[in-house]
């Protein structure tokens, strides 16, 4: 999100270094509570023997906790929309989530640390050949309610009809049972779930890219400044790439 980048730049220019106060601001309970969307298998690839989440997003959260000198505590969610809904509550300190204006009422987003392409799956017999062709009158699209790419479609579709369903598998079932024209999703997820949608193919290219970012509560200026700095440094230093390779998601994710 361009606005997130500009806002970060304004904060970085205006705010002095907060030092030890950042830990108190960002982790008032003594631990950095990092919220994760457990359903995103590209960012949370599994769990350790002790039951802690593993993957790119948990690793980024842990690295920031180490930077400010506090232990990490993961707050696990089964959907991004529930995680975003809890932004107004005191349930987490930092969230690793797709950046979207619809989620920004109570939180500020850093610039993204990775991107995931979103595209459509269509019946193999469909005449649709590009993502741009999908947005025309009479086309019905299935999408997982609350997903960042669905929020984007809600704002940007001009002619096609969007039908939102809770959960990925129910979305596929709705698409099939109601003979819809397309189902929206993240390209790696749609590719992995191909067997759940027999008789479909993926369209080339993308209709948007979900920008995965870190977020924190509005009003935490010093902490947000350091969080922005951390994200930018993690990209420049190769830390993000290192985590992506460690968890074998570097072929599915891009670093912006």
Rosetta blueprint (number, residue, H / E / L):
1 X L
2 X H
3 X H
4 X H
5 X H
6 X H
7 X H
8 X H
9 X H
10 X H
11 X H
12 X H
13 X H
14 X H
15 X L
16 X L
17 X L
18 X L
19 X L
20 X L
21 X H
22 X H
23 X H
24 X H
25 X H
26 X H
27 X L
28 X L
29 X L
30 X L
31 X E
32 X E
33 X E
34 X E
35 X E
36 X E
37 X E
38 X L
39 X L
40 X L
41 X L
42 X L
43 X L
44 X L
45 X L
46 X E
47 X E
48 X L
49 X L
50 X L
51 X L
52 X L
53 X E
54 X E
55 X L
56 X H
57 X H
58 X H
59 X H
60 X H
61 X H
62 X H
63 X H
64 X H
65 X H
66 X H
67 X H
68 X H
69 X L
70 X L
71 X E
72 X E
73 X E
74 X E
75 X E
76 X E
77 X E
78 X L
79 X L
80 X H
81 X H
82 X H
83 X H
84 X H
85 X H
86 X H
87 X H
88 X H
89 X L
90 X L
91 X L
92 X L
93 X L
94 X E
95 X E
96 X E
97 X E
98 X E
99 X L
100 X L
101 X H
102 X H
103 X H
104 X L
105 X L
106 X L
107 X E
108 X E
109 X E
110 X L
111 X L
112 X L
113 X L
114 X E
115 X E
116 X E
117 X E
118 X E
119 X E
120 X E
121 X E
122 X E
123 X E
124 X L
125 X L
126 X L
127 X L
128 X L
129 X L
130 X E
131 X H
132 X H
133 X H
134 X H
135 X L
136 X L
137 X L
138 X L
139 X L
140 X E
141 X E
142 X E
143 X E
144 X E
145 X L
146 X L
147 X L
148 X H
149 X H
150 X H
151 X H
152 X H
153 X H
154 X H
155 X H
156 X H
157 X L
158 X L
159 X L
160 X L
161 X E
162 X E
163 X E
164 X E
165 X E
166 X L
167 X L
168 X H
169 X H
170 X H
171 X H
172 X H
173 X H
174 X H
175 X H
176 X H
177 X H
178 X L
179 X L
180 X L
181 X L
182 X E
183 X E
184 X E
185 X E
186 X E
187 X H
188 X H
189 X H
190 X H
191 X H
192 X H
193 X L
194 X H
195 X H
196 X H
197 X L
198 X L
199 X L
200 X E
201 X E
202 X E
203 X L
204 X E
205 X L
206 X L
207 X L
208 X E
209 X E
210 X E
211 X E
212 X E
213 X E
214 X E
215 X E
216 X E
217 X E
218 X L
219 X L
220 X L
221 X H
222 X H
223 X H
224 X H
225 X H
226 X H
227 X H
228 X H
229 X H
230 X H
231 X H
232 X H
233 X H
234 X H
235 X H
236 X H
237 X H
238 X L
239 X H
240 X H
241 X H
242 X H
243 X H
244 X H
245 X H
246 X H
247 X L
248 X L
249 X L
250 X L
251 X L
252 X L
253 X L
254 X E
255 X L
256 X L
